[in-house]
Amino acid sequence: MRGNDAFILEDVVVDGQSGTLVSRTRNITHTRLLKVEEKQTLTADPRDAGRTLCKNETSIVSNIGYGMNSRIESFSLSRFSENLAKSRKGMLYVLDLAQRRGLFRQRLLIDRRAEQQ
């Protein structure tokens, strides 16, 4: 591992009964500087079965001290927000791949406007 490498742990649970996918991600390196935990929940829209609802919950906490916690947290939050669109594109790619491999009973309809945000 090089000095600038960072590793994360991701746990994904797909519940076919309820039609939900829950992804939990957290960093396992550099945790003294910053702990980032993200939970993303995808569910079918109860009002429109052709759409998917996505809920993101994120916790960003720095314990570095020296009066730097809030600055590090604010900077990290702005970077996280900038990278959210990339994260969504990655999830859409995984869902599309799973769909093409027949892992879903019904076809997913992806709103292409969400990819452009």
Backbone as numpy.savetxt, mean C-alpha at the origin, in Angstrom:
# Nx Ny Nz CAx CAy CAz Cx Cy Cz
24.24 -6.73 2.54 23.40 -5.55 2.54 24.29 -4.32 2.54
24.06 -3.42 1.59 24.78 -2.15 1.53 24.15 -1.17 2.50
24.84 -0.13 2.82 24.38 0.86 3.80 23.08 1.55 3.44
22.77 1.69 2.16 21.56 2.39 1.78 20.41 1.43 1.43
20.60 0.13 1.62 19.53 -0.83 1.36 18.50 -0.77 2.48
17.26 -0.99 2.10 16.18 -1.05 3.08 15.29 -2.23 2.72
14.80 -2.90 3.74 13.95 -4.06 3.51 12.61 -3.85 4.19
11.57 -4.37 3.54 10.23 -4.30 4.10 9.66 -5.70 4.19
8.64 -5.84 5.01 7.91 -7.09 5.15 6.48 -6.79 4.74
5.96 -7.62 3.83 4.59 -7.43 3.36 3.80 -8.71 3.59
2.61 -8.53 4.08 1.69 -9.65 4.33 0.40 -9.32 3.59
-0.02 -10.23 2.69 -1.24 -10.01 1.91 -2.20 -11.15 2.20
-3.44 -10.78 2.52 -4.48 -11.77 2.78 -5.64 -11.49 1.84
-6.04 -12.52 1.08 -7.18 -12.42 0.19 -8.30 -13.27 0.77
-9.44 -12.66 1.01 -10.60 -13.36 1.54 -11.63 -13.48 0.42
-11.72 -14.67 -0.16 -12.64 -14.91 -1.26 -14.10 -14.82 -0.85
-14.39 -15.12 0.40 -15.78 -15.06 0.89 -16.30 -13.62 0.90
-15.52 -12.73 1.47 -15.97 -11.34 1.57 -15.51 -10.49 0.39
-14.61 -11.02 -0.43 -14.12 -10.28 -1.59 -13.19 -9.15 -1.22
-12.38 -9.35 -0.18 -11.45 -8.31 0.24 -10.01 -8.77 0.10
-9.14 -7.81 -0.09 -7.70 -8.04 -0.10 -7.11 -7.04 0.88
-6.34 -7.53 1.85 -5.71 -6.66 2.83 -4.20 -6.86 2.73
-3.50 -5.76 2.50 -2.04 -5.78 2.40 -1.49 -4.94 3.55
-0.59 -5.55 4.34 0.09 -4.83 5.42 1.58 -4.82 5.11
2.18 -3.64 5.18 3.59 -3.47 4.87 4.25 -2.68 5.98
5.48 -3.10 6.35 6.25 -2.34 7.34 7.73 -2.50 7.06
8.48 -1.48 7.40 9.92 -1.59 7.22 10.51 -2.41 8.36
11.56 -3.19 8.01 12.24 -3.99 9.04 13.70 -3.56 9.21
14.11 -2.58 8.43 15.44 -1.99 8.59 15.27 -0.49 8.84
16.27 0.12 9.41 16.29 1.57 9.68 15.14 2.00 10.60
14.69 1.10 11.47 13.53 1.41 12.31 13.86 2.39 13.43
15.12 2.56 13.76 15.46 3.59 14.76 15.22 4.96 14.17
15.51 5.13 12.90 15.29 6.42 12.22 13.81 6.64 11.96
13.14 5.60 11.42 11.76 5.78 10.99 11.04 4.43 10.94
9.84 4.39 11.49 8.98 3.21 11.38 7.79 3.59 10.51
7.60 2.83 9.44 6.49 3.09 8.53 5.66 1.82 8.44
4.39 1.93 8.73 3.46 0.81 8.62 2.30 1.27 7.75
1.96 0.44 6.77 0.86 0.77 5.86 -0.10 -0.41 5.79
-1.37 -0.09 5.79 -2.41 -1.10 5.60 -3.28 -0.62 4.44
-3.43 -1.47 3.45 -4.25 -1.14 2.29 -5.33 -2.21 2.18
-6.59 -1.77 2.16 -7.72 -2.68 2.08 -8.49 -2.42 0.79
-8.65 -3.47 -0.01 -9.41 -3.39 -1.26 -10.68 -4.20 -1.09
-11.82 -3.57 -1.38 -13.11 -4.25 -1.29 -13.97 -3.87 -2.49
-14.91 -4.73 -2.81 -15.87 -4.41 -3.87 -16.78 -3.29 -3.38
-17.07 -2.36 -4.26 -17.98 -1.27 -3.93 -19.39 -1.85 -3.80
-20.04 -1.71 -2.64 -21.37 -2.30 -2.47 -22.42 -1.66 -3.38
-22.17 -0.44 -3.88 -23.12 0.24 -4.75 -22.87 -0.04 -6.22
-21.65 -0.51 -6.55 -21.30 -0.77 -7.94 -20.29 -1.91 -7.98
-20.76 -3.10 -8.30 -19.91 -4.30 -8.27 -18.74 -4.22 -9.26
-18.81 -3.32 -10.20 -17.73 -3.17 -11.16 -16.60 -2.29 -10.69
-16.71 -1.76 -9.49 -15.67 -0.87 -8.95 -15.06 -1.47 -7.68
-13.85 -1.05 -7.40 -13.15 -1.50 -6.20 -12.83 -0.29 -5.33
-13.10 -0.41 -4.04 -12.77 0.64 -3.08 -11.41 0.34 -2.48
-10.60 1.37 -2.30 -9.27 1.21 -1.73 -9.14 2.15 -0.54
-8.80 1.58 0.61 -8.60 2.38 1.83 -7.16 2.21 2.27
-6.45 3.33 2.42 -5.07 3.31 2.89 -4.99 3.88 4.30
-4.26 3.19 5.17 -3.99 3.68 6.50 -2.47 3.59 6.69
-1.88 4.69 7.13 -0.43 4.72 7.26 -0.02 5.35 8.58
1.01 4.77 9.18 1.60 5.30 10.40 3.08 5.55 10.12
3.52 6.78 10.38 4.92 7.15 10.19 5.42 7.74 11.51
6.39 7.07 12.13 6.89 7.50 13.44 8.41 7.48 13.44
9.00 8.59 13.89 10.45 8.67 14.03 10.80 8.73 15.51
11.82 7.99 15.89 12.29 8.00 17.27 13.75 8.40 17.36
14.23 9.15 16.38 15.64 9.52 16.33 16.01 10.48 17.46
15.04 11.31 17.87 15.32 12.26 18.95 16.00 13.52 18.46
16.70 14.19 19.33 17.44 15.41 19.01 16.54 16.49 18.42
15.24 16.48 18.73 14.32 17.48 18.20 14.03 17.33 16.73
14.38 16.19 16.15 14.22 15.99 14.70 12.99 15.16 14.34
12.31 14.59 15.31 11.20 13.67 15.02 10.16 14.26 14.07
9.64 15.44 14.40 8.56 16.00 13.58 9.05 16.37 12.18
10.29 16.83 12.06 10.82 17.16 10.72 10.95 15.90 9.86
11.48 14.84 10.45 11.64 13.59 9.71 10.27 13.02 9.33
9.33 13.08 10.25 7.99 12.57 9.99 7.30 13.38 8.89
7.41 14.70 8.94 6.79 15.56 7.91 7.40 15.30 6.53
8.73 15.22 6.48 9.40 14.95 5.20 8.96 13.59 4.67
8.93 12.60 5.55 8.56 11.24 5.13 7.11 11.17 4.66
6.23 11.90 5.32 4.82 11.93 4.91 4.68 12.54 3.52
5.41 13.61 3.24 5.32 14.21 1.90 5.87 13.26 0.84
6.95 12.57 1.13 7.49 11.58 0.18 6.52 10.42 -0.01
5.90 9.97 1.08 4.93 8.89 1.00 3.77 9.29 0.10
3.27 10.50 0.29 2.16 10.98 -0.53 2.54 11.02 -2.01
3.76 11.46 -2.32 4.22 11.51 -3.70 4.30 10.11 -4.31
4.66 9.13 -3.51 4.84 7.76 -4.02 3.55 6.94 -4.01
2.47 7.49 -3.48 1.22 6.74 -3.39 0.71 6.34 -4.76
0.83 7.22 -5.75 0.37 6.89 -7.11 1.15 5.70 -7.67
2.45 5.65 -7.41 3.26 4.51 -7.87 2.82 3.23 -7.18
2.51 3.33 -5.91 2.05 2.17 -5.15 0.74 1.65 -5.72
-0.17 2.55 -6.06 -1.45 2.14 -6.63 -1.26 1.45 -7.98
-0.35 1.99 -8.79 -0.07 1.35 -10.08 0.47 -0.06 -9.87
1.32 -0.23 -8.88 1.87 -1.55 -8.59 0.78 -2.52 -8.16
-0.15 -2.06 -7.31 -1.24 -2.92 -6.88 -2.15 -3.27 -8.05
-2.42 -2.31 -8.92 -3.24 -2.58 -10.11 -2.57 -3.62 -11.01
-1.25 -3.53 -11.12 -0.51 -4.51 -11.92 -0.66 -5.91 -11.33
-0.51 -6.03 -10.01 -0.64 -7.33 -9.35 -2.06 -7.88 -9.52
-3.06 -7.03 -9.35 -4.44 -7.47 -9.51 -4.72 -7.91 -10.95
-4.21 -7.17 -11.90 -4.39 -7.52 -13.31 -3.72 -8.86 -13.61
-2.51 -9.06 -13.11 -1.80 -10.32 -13.31 -2.57 -11.49 -12.68
-3.08 -11.28 -11.47 -3.85 -12.33 -10.80 -5.13 -12.64 -11.58
-5.73 -11.62 -12.12 -6.95 -11.82 -12.91 -6.65 -12.63 -14.17
-5.56 -12.29 -14.86 -5.20 -13.01 -16.08 -4.85 -14.47 -15.80
-4.40 -14.74 -14.59 -4.06 -16.13 -14.22 -5.26 -16.88 -13.65
-6.42 -16.23 -13.67 -7.64 -16.90 -13.26 -7.86 -16.99 -11.77
-7.28 -16.07 -11.01 -7.43 -16.12 -9.55 -8.69 -15.42 -9.05
-9.43 -14.79 -9.96 -10.68 -14.13 -9.60 -11.83 -14.77 -10.34
-12.96 -14.93 -9.66 -14.13 -15.53 -10.29 -14.79 -14.59 -11.28
-14.77 -13.31 -11.01 -15.37 -12.35 -11.93 -14.31 -11.37 -12.39
-14.56 -10.78 -13.52 -13.59 -9.85 -14.11 -13.56 -8.54 -13.33
-12.37 -8.07 -13.05 -12.20 -6.78 -12.39 -12.26 -5.68 -13.43
-12.94 -4.62 -13.13 -12.94 -3.46 -13.99 -12.09 -2.40 -13.33
-11.02 -2.01 -13.98 -10.08 -1.06 -13.39 -10.37 0.33 -13.94
-10.54 1.27 -13.05 -10.78 2.65 -13.42 -9.43 3.27 -13.79
-9.20 3.50 -15.07 -7.91 4.01 -15.56 -7.61 5.42 -15.04
-8.63 6.17 -14.61 -8.38 7.49 -14.05 -7.57 7.39 -12.76
-7.76 6.33 -11.99 -7.03 6.14 -10.74 -5.54 5.94 -11.02
-5.21 5.34 -12.16 -3.81 5.11 -12.50 -3.08 6.42 -12.79
-3.80 7.43 -13.25 -3.18 8.66 -13.66 -3.00 9.64 -12.51
-3.54 9.33 -11.35 -3.42 10.25 -10.20 -2.08 10.12 -9.54
